Amino acid sequence: MRSVCFADGVKFYFIKNQQGHLNFSCDWRWLGHLSYFLVLFTALTLFSSSAGQTQSQKQVFKVAIDSEFAPYEFVDPAGNAIGFTVSLLDEIGHATGFLFQFKPMAWPDAVKALENGEVDLVNMIHSPLRAEQFLFSQPHTSVAQAIFKNSTFSDSDQSENLEGHRVAFQENDISLEILANNSDFESILVNSKKEGFSKLNSGEVDFFFVAEQPGIWLLDKERFEDVQIISWGLFPQNYCFAARPDNAELIALLNNELQTLKDSGKYDKLVNQWLKVNPGDSGLKRHVREILGIALGLALVAFALGMGNLLLRKRVEGRTRDLIEANNLIKLQASSLLNLIAHFPDGILHENADRKIYQVNQRLIDLFSISLPIEKLVGEDCRQVAQQVKTLFEDGDRFVERIEEIVTTGQAVSNEELQLVDGRTFERDYVSIQVLGRGMEHLWHYRDITLRKRTEIQLEESSQLFENRTLQKRAILESPQRIIIFALDKNYCYMDFTQQHKDMMKAIWGVDIELGSNILDCITDEGDRAKAKQNFDRAFNGERFIVSEAVGDEELNRTYYENWYSPVTDVNEQIIGVSIYVIDISDRMRAEAQREEALSALQKSEEKYRLIVENAHDGIEISQNEYIIFTNIQFANILGYTVDELKNTKFSQLFSPAALVELEERGKARKAGIPLPNSYETTFLKKDGSSIVVEVNYEIIEYNGRPATFAIIRDISERKLAEEARRRQLLRRERTGAVLSNISVNPNLISGAVAELVHDLNVAATEALGVERVGVWLFEDDTSKLKCIDTYLAGSAEHIQGDYLHEHEFQAEFAALKNEKYVDANDPHTDPRTAGYI
């Protein structure tokens, strides 16, 4: 027959005997330092802060909570869900913009609600069996189990053995999995913890196996007089968020935000708020009240001293029992505190005054890859341990030296970074503590901040990327030569501006503007200043508008600008400034003037209009629904069509394939509300299939009562060719200059090696001029023949020397060479001065 044994204690050791009994013992060494550890954990809440992101629309997640699981999660008298896990999810919700709706219910109902998809999340103790059904987050805390008994139960071995007894378990509770292999007692399932305690209080069951802190809290709340705790701190296990397997994204988000809360210190605050003060404190307060009642009873005893020693003895015995119960609760608090130390997420090391390890947790052993278990590590010399682990660090000797420096000075240390050879980064805190009767002791706190450091590096890289992109955007803003951009804050001071605006302000008002300069102070003309302020104020009031204005001598040349005013808002849609785009629309205005002249002529007289249109130097066409309904003769001539051939032709058919793509993109941008200029350059296809570059200026008009497009088309092919010719000429000059520069420093020129110099000159000339062949020929003494000093063929990289040209074979060509200073032939094939050579 197998059985399960339990005993009081702070540190438990479980041993199964030959009869199958599960026994354990305890270690009370730390009980005397309870207040010390309360101070310790207040000093260890040093984490970095992190910021959440706000979302405009909140996604809602439904969370089932166990209404009887205080202090982790429960319902207050007003019916509100509160507790550690509720506060934890509220913090995550604030950081992510998600909304967690809490639905209190009994624990069995909560598990069923998650299974059926009625809720998205529950808080659940992790186990391998549960992990097959649900997806778990990283643990956010741990939960231990406890055993409660009926105080009137008098079985002599009831405090150590469940064998043969009636034991209550809550349905779906983790304790059922823990004791699944034990069948030597009668299991009685209850729906709620309150039901379990009620059955225990009434004697319907002998024991109740339930979570420790929720059990203590409910026992104190309901005041079951015949129930007491006999074992606690049993089977501590990870307490996590749990979701269905198809909700991995939610679990990933919770893991990430949980780590962020730990790094920021908010997690520790929630632990201090809900878990560091054990729920058993309220029970302690109850016993304090009982003790005070006893004190009052003792006063009455003193008052009624004459009632006899028997009454006094009974009072003393009652007081003793109460003090024992209060002491048991203090032990329970110590157990919970040690359990918290054991599960603290960072490494903790406590040295005594002799530099021996007094206390250490598993996390520190894991951080330093120490092979010894906790029980064997306690009592080891800390200096020897430091020597053993120093190889983990980039500068191991300095790691050891620094420990000795810190211990010698006794000065507190915070956030000291340590670099490990495997790339990890640790952060260390230290505080010395004077313990009465034991001297100066040392407390170390180590945490792995590798992830935080990598995040900082990524943040720095992101900042650099943002700066680079800002510079790129600045370059983009500066690139359009005819667009001026600047932005002002609500005090009319510059937040940003392009170089073009800076140059314009210097040219017009003679001031060198800087960021922070007040633009109104720069405009010295009162009228212009008042007009500018009026426009700025309209934008500050949320208005988006466009203002056109002309600058310059009206009798000479006017420059036209179009000013686009838009308010600038922050992330909360609050106006913080104004941006102004100033666009030079002089060309468009001149085109509009031409259009206005044409329209005016059309309105005055159809005949006069036709006369203007037909004799215009530029092509003119009108199209409706994309088809040409009118064109002048000049437009037809530009494209090589007749006027009749162009009528009813789809306007887009005139564009080259590449230009047609650009036309479609302009159409998409216009539909998207993006402002586009009414003038653009494009390529048309002529009737013979050749291409022609044109400039199109268009406007939407009303023609015969319907919208139409009026366009003026100018042939700019010659202008483009001239620009290309100038570009090529400049390129050739640059190349020629480079050749001459190189020749001027050629060592063959200095040494007088003419043949070698000509050899180098011909190669450089073919590259600079982009031609296939360059040669140098010199007259012989009698000028009747030319000798080839060197001819270079670029295609084959071949040099030819020694050939001759005779005057009787090339009379015209020789005459030109003798009579002219140089021969500049645009077409050497047809020019008589060079044709013979070809």
C-alpha positions in Angstrom: 0.0 0.0 0.0 1.6 3.4 -1.0 1.0 6.5 0.9 2.0 10.2 0.9 3.6 11.9 4.0 3.8 15.6 4.8 5.5 17.6 7.6 5.9 21.2 8.5 9.0 23.1 7.4 10.7 25.8 5.4 13.0 23.8 3.1 11.5 20.4 2.2 13.3 17.2 1.3 11.1 14.4 -0.2 12.1 10.8 0.2 10.0 7.7 -0.7 10.6 4.9 1.7 10.5 1.2 1.0 6.8 1.0 1.9 6.2 3.7 -0.7 5.6 6.5 1.9 6.6 10.0 0.6 8.4 11.8 3.5 10.1 15.1 3.7 12.0 17.2 6.3 12.8 20.9 6.6 15.6 23.4 7.4 14.8 26.4 9.6 18.1 28.3 9.4 16.6 31.3 7.6 13.6 31.9 9.9 15.6 34.2 12.2 16.3 36.5 9.3 12.8 37.1 8.0 13.0 40.9 8.3 16.4 40.9 6.6 15.0 39.2 3.5 12.1 41.7 3.4 14.7 44.4 3.1 16.7 42.4 0.6 14.0 42.0 -1.9 13.1 45.7 -1.7 16.6 46.5 -2.7 16.7 44.1 -5.7 14.0 45.7 -7.9 16.3 47.5 -10.3 15.2 47.0 -13.9 15.2 49.2 -17.1 12.0 50.9 -18.2 10.3 50.1 -21.5 7.5 52.0 -23.4 4.4 50.6 -24.9 2.9 51.4 -28.2 -0.5 52.9 -28.5 -3.0 51.6 -31.0 -5.9 53.5 -32.2 -8.2 50.4 -32.1 -8.1 47.9 -29.2 -8.3 44.2 -29.8 -10.3 42.5 -27.1 -9.2 39.2 -25.4 -11.4 37.3 -23.0 -9.7 36.0 -19.9 -11.3 33.5 -17.5 -10.1 33.9 -13.9 -10.5 31.7 -10.9 -12.7 33.7 -8.5 -11.2 31.9 -5.5 -7.4 32.1 -6.3 -6.3 35.1 -4.2 -3.9 36.8 -4.2 -3.2 35.8 -7.8 -6.8 36.4 -9.1 -10.1 36.8 -7.3 -13.2 39.0 -7.0 -13.5 41.8 -4.5 -16.7 42.6 -2.6 -17.8 45.0 -5.3 -17.6 42.2 -7.9 -14.4 43.5 -9.6 -11.7 41.2 -10.8 -8.4 41.9 -9.0 -5.2 40.3 -8.1 -1.6 39.8 -9.4 -2.5 38.2 -12.8 -5.3 40.8 -13.4 -2.9 43.7 -12.7 -0.2 42.0 -14.9 -2.6 41.8 -17.9 -3.8 45.3 -17.3 -0.2 46.5 -17.6 0.3 44.5 -20.8 -2.9 45.9 -22.1 -1.8 49.5 -21.4 1.5 48.8 -23.2 0.1 47.1 -26.3 -3.3 48.8 -26.7 -5.1 45.5 -26.3 -8.1 45.1 -23.9 -8.3 42.1 -21.6 -11.9 41.4 -20.4 -12.0 39.3 -17.2 -14.7 36.7 -16.6 -14.7 35.4 -13.0 -15.9 31.8 -12.7 -15.1 28.5 -10.8 -11.9 26.9 -11.8 -13.5 23.8 -13.6 -15.7 26.2 -15.6 -12.6 28.3 -16.5 -10.9 25.2 -18.0 -14.0 24.2 -20.0 -14.4 27.8 -21.3 -10.8 27.7 -22.7 -11.4 24.3 -24.2 -14.6 25.4 -25.9 -13.2 28.7 -27.2 -15.4 30.8 -25.0 -12.3 32.6 -23.7 -8.9 33.3 -25.1 -6.8 33.0 -22.0 -6.6 31.5 -18.5 -3.8 31.5 -15.8 -2.8 27.9 -15.2 -0.1 25.8 -13.5 2.1 24.2 -16.1 2.4 20.4 -16.3 3.5 18.0 -19.1 -0.1 16.7 -19.3 -1.6 20.1 -19.7 1.1 21.1 -22.2 -0.3 18.5 -24.6 -3.6 20.3 -24.7 -2.8 24.0 -24.2 0.0 26.4 -25.2 1.8 28.0 -22.2 3.7 31.2 -21.8 6.9 31.7 -19.8 6.0 31.5 -16.1 5.1 34.8 -14.5 5.2 33.3 -10.9 5.0 30.0 -9.1 2.3 28.3 -6.9 2.9 25.8 -4.1 0.4 23.4 -2.6 -0.8 22.9 1.0 -2.8 20.4 3.0 -5.5 21.5 5.4 -7.2 19.2 8.0 -10.2 19.2 10.3 -8.8 20.3 13.6 -11.1 17.9 15.5 -9.6 14.9 13.6 -7.8 12.8 16.2 -6.1 10.1 14.1 -2.6 9.7 15.6 -0.9 9.7 12.2 -3.1 12.1 10.4 -0.4 14.8 10.1 2.0 12.5 8.2 -0.1 10.1 6.2 -3.1 10.3 3.9 -3.5 6.6 3.7 -7.0 5.4 4.2 -8.4 8.9 4.6 -10.9 11.0 2.7 -9.1 13.7 0.8 -10.9 16.5 -1.1 -9.5 17.9 -4.4 -11.0 20.6 -6.6 -12.0 19.4 -10.0 -9.3 19.9 -12.7 -6.8 21.0 -10.0 -3.1 20.3 -10.6 -3.0 18.3 -7.3 -4.9 15.5 -9.1 -1.9 15.2 -11.5 0.6 15.4 -8.7 -1.0 12.5 -6.8 -2.2 10.6 -9.8 -0.1 7.6 -8.9 -1.3 7.4 -5.3 -4.5 5.4 -4.7 -4.3 4.6 -1.0 -6.8 7.2 0.0 -10.3 8.2 -1.1 -10.4 11.2 -3.5 -13.5 13.4 -3.3 -13.9 16.0 -6.0 -15.4 19.5 -5.3 -16.4 22.2 -7.7 -14.9 25.1 -5.7 -12.4 25.7 -2.9 -15.1 27.1 -0.7 -17.0 23.8 -1.1 -13.9 21.8 -0.1 -13.3 23.9 3.0 -17.0 23.5 3.9 -16.8 19.8 3.7 -13.6 19.8 5.7 -15.1 22.1 8.4 -18.2 19.8 8.7 -16.1 16.6 8.9 -17.3 15.2 5.5 -13.6 14.9 4.5 -10.5 14.5 6.5 -8.0 16.5 4.4 -8.2 19.2 1.6 -5.3 19.3 -0.9 -5.3 22.8 -2.4 -3.1 25.7 -3.5 -1.3 27.3 -0.5 -1.9 31.0 -0.7 -5.5 30.9 -2.1 -6.3 28.3 0.5 -5.0 30.5 3.4 -6.8 33.5 2.0 -10.2 31.7 1.7 -9.7 30.1 5.1 -9.3 33.6 6.7 -12.1 35.1 4.7 -14.7 32.4 5.5 -13.4 31.8 9.1 -13.8 28.0 9.1 -13.1 27.5 12.8 -12.4 23.7 12.6 -9.9 23.9 9.8 -6.1 24.3 10.1 -3.1 24.0 7.8 -0.7 21.2 8.5 1.7 21.3 5.5 2.6 24.0 3.0 5.2 24.9 0.3 4.5 21.6 -1.4 5.4 20.9 -5.0 6.0 24.6 -6.2 5.3 24.8 -9.9 5.3 27.4 -12.6 2.2 29.5 -13.0 1.7 30.7 -16.6 -0.7 32.2 -19.1 -2.4 29.4 -21.1 -4.2 29.5 -24.5 -5.3 27.2 -27.1 -2.6 25.9 -29.6 -4.0 28.1 -32.4 -3.3 31.2 -30.4 0.5 31.2 -30.5 0.7 34.9 -31.5 -1.0 35.9 -28.2 1.4 33.7 -26.2 4.4 35.2 -28.0 3.1 38.7 -27.3 2.6 37.9 -23.6 6.1 36.4 -23.4 7.6 39.6 -25.0 5.6 42.0 -22.8 6.3 39.9 -19.7 10.0 40.3 -20.3 9.5 44.0 -20.9 7.7 44.4 -17.6 10.5 42.6 -15.8 13.2 44.8 -17.5 11.2 48.0 -16.6 10.7 47.1 -12.9 6.9 47.1 -13.2 6.8 43.4 -12.7 8.6 43.7 -9.4 6.2 46.4 -8.2 3.3 44.0 -8.9 5.0 41.2 -7.0 5.6 43.6 -4.1 1.9 44.7 -4.3 0.3 41.2 -4.4 2.7 38.4 -3.6 5.5 39.6 -1.2 2.9 40.3 1.5 1.7 36.7 1.9 -2.1 36.3 2.0 -1.5 34.6 5.3 -0.9 38.0 6.8 -4.6 38.5 7.1 -4.7 35.3 9.1 -1.9 36.6 11.2 -3.9 39.7 11.9 -6.8 37.5 13.0 -4.4 35.7 15.4 -3.1 39.1 16.6 -6.7 40.0 17.4 -7.1 36.7 19.2 -3.9 37.4 21.1 -5.2 40.8 22.0 -8.4 39.0 23.2 -6.3 36.7 25.2 -4.5 39.7 26.7 -7.9 41.1 27.7 -8.8 37.7 29.1 -5.6 37.8 31.1 -6.5 41.2 32.4 -9.8 39.7 33.5 -7.9 36.8 35.0 -5.8 39.3 37.0 -9.0 41.1 38.0 -10.5 37.7 39.0 -7.4 36.2 40.4 -9.3 34.8 43.3 -11.1 32.5 41.0 -8.3 30.0 41.4 -5.3 28.4 39.8 -7.4 26.1 37.7 -9.0 28.9 35.7 -5.6 30.6 35.3 -4.0 27.4 34.0 -6.7 27.1 31.4 -6.2 30.6 30.3 -2.4 30.1 30.0 -2.9 26.9 28.0 -5.3 28.7 25.6 -2.8 31.5 25.2 -0.1 29.0 24.5 -2.1 27.3 21.8 -2.8 30.6 20.1 0.8 31.6 20.2 1.7 28.2 18.6 -0.8 28.9 15.8 0.6 32.4 15.3 4.1 30.9 15.2 3.0 28.4 12.6 1.7 31.3 10.5 5.1 33.0 10.8 6.7 29.8 9.7 4.3 29.8 6.7 5.4 33.3 5.8 9.0 32.3 6.0 8.3 29.3 3.8 6.6 31.5 1.2 9.5 34.0 1.3 12.1 31.3 0.8 10.0 29.9 -2.1 10.1 33.4 -3.6 13.9 33.5 -3.3 14.2 30.1 -4.9 12.1 31.3 -7.9 13.6 34.8 -8.1 14.4 35.4 -11.8 17.9 36.6 -11.1 20.9 35.0 -9.4 21.2 35.7 -5.6 24.3 34.9 -3.5 24.6 35.6 0.2 28.1 35.4 1.9 28.6 35.4 5.6 31.3 37.3 7.4 33.8 34.4 6.8 33.2 34.7 3.0 31.4 31.3 3.1 28.3 30.8 0.9 25.3 31.2 3.3 22.5 31.1 0.7 22.3 30.8 -3.1 19.5 30.1 -5.6 19.3 27.9 -8.6 19.3 30.8 -11.0 22.8 31.9 -10.0 24.0 28.3 -10.4 22.6 28.2 -13.9 24.1 31.6 -14.8 27.6 30.5 -13.8 27.2 26.9 -15.0 28.2 25.6 -11.6 28.0 21.8 -11.4 27.4 21.6 -7.6 23.7 21.5 -6.4 22.6 24.1 -3.9 23.0 22.0 -0.8 26.6 21.2 -1.6 27.4 24.7 -2.7 26.3 26.2 0.7 29.3 26.5 3.0 31.9 26.7 0.1 34.5 29.5 0.2 33.3 32.3 -2.1 36.8 33.1 -3.2 37.4 29.6 -4.4 34.2 29.6 -6.3 35.1 32.9 -8.0 38.4 31.4 -9.1 36.6 28.4 -10.6 34.1 30.5 -12.6 36.5 33.3 -13.7 37.2 31.5 -17.0 33.6 32.5 -18.1 34.6 36.2 -18.3 36.7 38.0 -20.8 39.0 39.4 -18.1 38.7 36.6 -15.4 41.5 38.0 -13.2 39.9 41.4 -13.1 36.6 39.7 -12.2 38.2 38.2 -9.1 40.1 41.4 -8.2 36.9 43.5 -8.5 35.1 41.2 -6.1 37.8 41.7 -3.5 37.8 45.4 -4.0 34.0 45.6 -3.5 34.1 43.4 -0.3 37.0 45.4 1.1 35.4 48.8 0.7 31.9 47.6 1.5 30.4 50.3 -0.8 27.2 49.4 -2.6 27.4 48.6 -6.3 24.6 49.0 -8.8 24.3 48.0 -12.5 28.0 47.0 -12.9 28.4 45.2 -16.3 30.4 42.1 -16.9 31.3 40.7 -20.3 31.5 36.9 -20.8 33.6 35.1 -23.4 30.5 33.5 -24.9 29.0 36.9 -25.8 26.7 37.2 -22.8 26.5 40.3 -20.6 25.8 40.2 -16.9 24.9 43.0 -14.6 25.9 43.0 -10.9 24.6 44.7 -7.7 26.2 44.4 -4.3 25.2 45.5 -0.8 26.9 44.8 2.5 24.7 44.0 5.5 25.6 44.2 9.2 23.9 41.3 10.9 23.7 41.6 14.7 26.1 39.1 16.3 27.5 37.9 13.0 29.4 40.8 11.5 29.5 42.2 8.0 27.9 39.9 5.4 27.7 40.3 1.6 24.8 40.1 -0.7 25.3 39.8 -4.6 22.7 40.1 -7.3 23.5 38.9 -10.8 21.3 39.2 -13.8 21.7 38.3 -17.5 21.1 41.5 -19.6 22.3 40.0 -22.9 18.9 40.5 -24.5 18.7 44.1 -23.2 22.1 44.9 -24.5 21.3 43.4 -27.9 18.1 45.4 -28.0 20.1 48.6 -27.1 22.4 47.9 -30.0 19.5 47.3 -32.3 18.0 50.5 -31.1 21.2 52.4 -31.8 21.4 50.8 -35.3 17.7 51.7 -35.8 18.5 55.3 -34.7 21.4 55.4 -37.2 19.2 54.0 -39.9 16.6 56.7 -39.0 19.2 59.4 -39.2 20.4 58.1 -42.6 16.9 58.0 -43.9 16.3 61.5 -42.6 19.4 62.6 -44.6 18.0 60.8 -47.7 14.7 62.5 -47.3 16.5 65.8 -46.9 18.4 65.1 -50.2 15.1 64.2 -51.8 13.5 67.4 -50.6 16.5 69.5 -51.8 16.6 67.8 -55.3 13.6 69.6 -57.0 15.1 72.9 -58.1 11.8 74.6 -58.6 10.1 73.6 -55.3 10.8 75.5 -52.1 9.8 73.9 -48.8 9.8 75.2 -45.2 8.0 74.5 -41.9 7.2 76.7 -38.9 6.1 76.1 -35.4 3.2 77.9 -33.7 5.5 80.8 -32.8 6.3 81.3 -36.5 9.8 80.0 -36.0 11.6 77.7 -38.5 11.4 74.0 -37.8 13.0 73.1 -41.1 13.7 74.5 -44.6 15.4 73.7 -47.8 18.5 75.4 -49.2 16.3 77.0 -52.0 14.2 78.7 -49.3 17.3 79.9 -47.5 18.6 81.4 -50.8 15.3 83.0 -51.6 15.1 84.7 -48.1 18.6 85.9 -48.6 17.9 87.3 -52.1 14.6 89.0 -51.2 15.1 90.1 -47.6 18.8 90.0 -47.2 18.8 87.7 -44.1 20.5 84.4 -43.3 17.8 82.3 -41.7 18.5 79.5 -39.2 16.5 76.9 -37.4 14.5 78.7 -34.7 14.5 82.1 -36.6 11.2 83.9 -36.6 10.1 84.3 -40.2 8.0 87.4 -39.4 11.1 89.1 -38.1 12.8 88.5 -41.4 10.0 90.0 -43.5 10.7 93.8 -43.2 7.8 95.0 -45.4 4.7 95.5 -43.2 2.2 94.6 -45.9 4.0 91.4 -46.9 4.5 90.5 -43.2 0.8 90.9 -42.4 -0.3 88.9 -45.5 2.2 86.1 -44.6 0.9 86.0 -41.0 -2.7 85.8 -42.2 -1.9 82.8 -44.3 0.1 81.1 -41.5 -2.8 81.6 -39.1 -5.2 80.0 -41.5 -3.1 76.9 -41.6 -2.7 77.0 -37.8 -6.5 76.9 -37.6 -6.5 73.6 -39.5 -7.1 74.9 -43.0 -5.4 73.5 -46.1 -5.3 75.9 -49.0 -3.3 77.1 -52.0 -2.4 80.7 -52.7 -0.9 81.9 -56.0 1.2 85.1 -56.2 3.5 86.9 -58.7 6.9 88.4 -57.9 9.0 90.7 -60.1 8.7 93.7 -62.4 5.3 93.7 -64.0 6.7 95.4 -67.1 9.6 93.0 -67.5 9.5 89.4 -66.3 7.1 88.1 -63.7 7.8 84.9 -61.6 4.7 83.1 -60.4 4.6 81.0 -57.3 2.0 78.6 -55.9 2.1 78.3 -52.1 0.6 75.2 -50.6 -0.3 75.6 -46.9 -0.9 72.6 -44.7 -1.1 72.2 -40.8 1.4 69.9 -39.2 0.0 67.6 -36.5 1.5 65.3 -33.8 0.6 61.7 -33.0 -2.5 63.0 -31.1 -3.7 65.0 -34.1 -2.9 68.2 -32.4 -1.6 71.1 -34.6 2.0 71.9 -33.8 3.1 73.9 -36.9 2.6 74.5 -40.6 4.4 73.4 -43.7 4.5 75.5 -46.9 5.4 74.2 -50.4 6.3 77.0 -52.8 6.2 75.9 -56.4 7.5 77.9 -59.3 4.6 77.9 -61.8 5.9 80.5 -64.2 5.9 78.1 -67.1 2.4 76.9 -66.3 1.2 80.5 -65.9 2.6 81.4 -69.3 1.0 78.4 -70.8 -2.3 79.3 -69.1 -1.9 82.8 -70.5 -1.6 81.3 -74.0 -4.6 79.2 -73.2 -6.5 82.2 -72.0 -5.7 84.1 -75.1 -6.9 81.2 -77.2 -10.1 80.8 -75.2 -10.7 84.5 -75.3 -10.4 84.5 -79.0 -12.7 81.5 -79.2 -15.3 83.3 -77.1 -15.1 86.5 -79.2 -15.3 85.0 -82.6 -15.1 81.5 -83.9 -13.5 82.7 -87.0 -10.9 84.7 -85.2 -10.3 81.8 -82.9 -9.6 79.5 -85.8 -7.3 82.1 -87.3 -5.2 82.1 -84.1 -5.2 78.4 -83.6 -4.4 77.6 -87.2 -1.5 80.0 -87.3 -0.1 79.2 -83.9 3.5 78.1 -83.9 2.6 75.3 -81.4 0.2 72.4 -82.0 -3.3 72.7 -80.4 -5.8 69.9 -79.8 -9.0 69.4 -77.9 -10.1 66.0 -76.7 -13.2 64.6 -75.0 -13.6 61.2 -73.5 -9.9 60.6 -74.5 -10.7 61.1 -78.3 -9.4 64.1 -80.3 -12.3 66.2 -81.6 -10.3 69.2 -82.8 -6.7 69.8 -83.9 -4.9 72.6 -85.7 -2.7 72.1 -88.8 0.5 72.6 -86.8 -0.2 69.7 -84.5 -1.0 67.5 -87.6 2.3 68.6 -89.2 4.3 67.8 -86.1 3.1 64.2 -86.2 3.0 63.8 -90.0 -0.8 63.3 -90.1 -3.6 65.3 -91.7 -6.1 67.0 -89.6 -8.8 64.6 -90.7 -6.6 61.6 -89.8 -6.2 62.9 -86.2 -9.9 63.5 -85.6 -11.6 60.8 -83.5 -8.2 59.3 -82.8 -7.7 58.2 -79.2 -5.2 60.7 -77.7 -3.3 58.0 -75.8 -2.5 56.2 -79.1 -0.1 59.1 -80.0 2.2 58.2 -77.1 5.2 55.9 -77.3 5.0 52.7 -75.2 7.2 54.2 -72.5 5.4 57.5 -72.4 2.1 55.7 -72.3 3.2 54.0 -69.0 4.1 57.5 -67.6 0.7 58.8 -68.7 -1.1 56.0 -66.9 0.9 56.7 -63.7 -0.1 60.4 -63.9 -3.7 59.3 -64.2 -3.4 57.1 -61.1 -1.8 59.9 -59.2 -4.5 62.3 -60.2 -7.2 59.9 -59.1 -5.4 59.5 -55.7 -5.6 63.3 -55.2 -2.0 64.0 -55.7 -1.5 67.4 -57.2 0.4 67.4 -60.6 1.6 70.2 -62.8 -0.4 70.9 -66.0 2.8 70.9 -68.0 4.9 67.9 -68.7 7.4 66.5 -71.3 6.7 63.3 -73.2 7.3 61.3 -76.4 4.9 61.0 -79.3 5.0 58.5 -82.2 4.8 60.1 -85.6 2.9 58.5 -88.4 6.1 57.1 -89.9 6.8 55.4 -86.6 9.6 57.7 -85.5 9.5 59.4 -82.1 9.4 63.0 -81.3 9.8 64.8 -77.9 7.1 67.3 -77.1 6.1 69.6 -74.2 2.4 69.4 -73.3 0.5 72.1 -71.5 -3.1 71.3 -70.8 -6.2 72.5 -69.0 -9.7 71.2 -68.4 -12.3 73.3 -70.2 -15.9 73.2 -71.1 -16.4 72.6 -74.8 -19.9 72.4 -76.3 -21.3 72.0 -72.8 -19.1 69.1 -71.7 -15.7 68.8 -70.0 -12.8 68.6 -72.4 -9.0 68.7 -72.4 -7.4 71.7 -74.1 -3.7 71.1 -74.9 -0.9 73.1 -76.4 1.8 70.8 -77.8 5.3 72.2 -78.6 7.9 70.2 -80.6 11.1 70.4 -78.5 13.0 67.7 -80.3 15.5 70.2 -81.7 16.0 71.7 -78.3 16.6 68.2 -76.9 19.0 67.4 -79.7 20.8 70.6 -79.1 21.0 69.9 -75.4 22.3 66.4 -76.2 24.8 67.9 -78.7 26.0 70.4 -76.1 26.3 67.5 -73.6 28.4 65.5 -76.0 30.5 68.4 -77.0 31.2 69.2 -73.3 32.0 65.5 -72.7 34.4 65.5 -75.7 36.1 68.6 -74.4 36.5 67.1 -71.0 38.0 64.0 -72.6 40.3 66.0 -74.9 41.4 68.1 -72.0 42.2 64.9 -70.0 44.2 63.6 -73.0 46.2 66.8 -73.3 46.7 66.9 -69.5 48.1 63.3 -69.6 50.3 64.0 -72.6 51.7 67.1 -71.0 53.2 65.0 -68.2 54.0 62.0 -70.4 57.7 61.1 -69.8 58.1 60.4 -73.6 57.4 64.1 -74.2 60.0 65.1 -71.8 62.6 62.7 -73.1 61.9 63.5 -76.8 60.8 60.0 -77.7 58.4 61.0 -80.5 57.4 57.6 -81.7 56.5 56.4 -78.2 54.7 59.7 -77.5 52.6 59.3 -80.6 51.9 55.7 -79.7 50.5 56.8 -76.3 48.7 59.8 -77.8 46.7 57.7 -80.3 45.5 55.3 -77.7 44.3 58.1 -75.4 42.7 59.9 -78.3 40.5 56.9 -79.3 39.3 56.5 -75.7 38.6 60.3 -75.3 36.9 60.8 -78.6 35.1 57.5 -78.7 36.3 56.7 -82.3 37.7 53.5 -83.8 40.9 54.8 -85.4 43.4 57.6 -84.8 46.6 58.1 -86.7 49.5 60.5 -87.0 51.0 61.2 -90.5 54.0 63.5 -91.2 55.2 65.1 -94.4 58.5 63.9 -95.8 61.0 66.7 -96.5 59.7 67.3 -100.1 56.0 67.4 -98.9 55.0 65.0 -101.7 54.1 62.1 -99.5 52.9 61.4 -95.9 54.4 58.8 -93.7 52.4 57.0 -91.1 54.2 57.5 -87.8 51.5 55.5 -85.9 47.8 54.5 -86.6 45.9 52.9 -83.7 42.9 50.6 -84.4 40.8 50.4 -81.2 38.8 47.4 -82.2 41.8 45.1 -82.5 44.2 47.2 -80.3 46.6 47.2 -83.2 49.3 49.8 -84.1 50.4 50.3 -87.7 53.5 52.2 -88.8 55.4 52.9 -92.0 52.6 53.3 -94.6 52.8 56.1 -97.2 50.3 58.4 -98.9 51.5 60.0 -102.2 50.4 63.4 -103.4 49.6 62.3 -107.0 47.0 59.9 -105.6 45.4 62.4 -103.2 45.8 65.8 -104.8 42.8 67.5 -103.2 43.5 66.2 -99.8 47.2 67.2 -99.9 46.2 70.7 -101.2 44.0 71.2 -98.2 46.7 70.1 -95.8 49.2 72.5 -97.3 46.9 75.5 -97.7 44.7 75.3 -94.5 45.8 75.5 -90.9 43.6 72.6 -89.9 40.9 70.5 -91.6 37.7 70.2 -89.6 35.4 67.8 -91.5 31.9 67.2 -90.0 31.4 64.3 -92.4 34.7 62.9 -93.6 33.0 60.6 -96.1 31.7 63.5 -98.2 34.1 66.3 -97.5 36.5 66.5 -100.5 39.3 67.3 -98.2 39.1 63.9 -96.5 36.9 61.7 -98.8 39.9 60.2 -100.5 41.4 58.9 -97.2 38.2 56.9 -96.5 
